[in-house]
Amino acid sequence: MGSENELSSSQRRLSCTICFDALWFCYSPVHQLQQYYRLGVLDNCSEKWSF
């Protein structure tokens, strides 16, 4: 049972790499063009900065 608690707490930790990748993709031309095509506006990625 102790290992289950350790596993769940390690899963809750944010990884810097995962956050950086999500932020990098948000500013990528692919994502921006998808947003412009779907919504007609560019994404300012503000939701990626608030954790």
C-alpha positions in Angstrom: 0.0 0.0 0.0 2.9 2.4 0.6 4.0 2.1 -3.0 0.5 3.1 -4.2 0.7 6.4 -2.3 4.2 7.1 -3.7 3.0 6.3 -7.2 0.0 8.7 -7.0 2.1 11.5 -5.6 4.7 11.1 -8.3 2.0 11.2 -11.0 0.7 14.5 -9.6 4.0 16.3 -10.1 4.3 18.5 -13.1 7.1 17.7 -15.5 9.0 20.7 -16.8 9.5 19.0 -20.1 5.8 18.2 -20.6 4.9 21.8 -19.7 7.6 23.2 -22.0 6.4 21.0 -24.9 2.8 22.0 -24.5 3.8 25.7 -24.5 6.1 25.3 -27.5 3.4 23.5 -29.5 0.9 26.3 -28.6 3.1 28.9 -30.3 4.0 26.6 -33.2 2.7 27.5 -36.7 0.8 24.2 -37.0 -1.3 25.0 -33.9 -1.8 28.6 -34.8 -2.9 27.8 -38.3 -5.3 25.1 -36.9 -6.8 27.7 -34.6 -7.1 30.3 -37.3 -8.8 27.7 -39.6 -11.2 26.5 -37.0 -12.0 29.6 -35.0 -10.9 32.5 -37.3 -8.5 33.9 -34.6 -4.9 33.1 -33.5 -4.4 31.5 -30.1 -2.6 33.8 -27.6 -1.8 30.7 -25.5 -2.7 32.5 -22.3 -4.2 29.4 -20.7 -0.8 27.6 -21.0 0.9 30.2 -18.7 -1.5 29.7 -15.8 -0.9 26.5 -13.8 
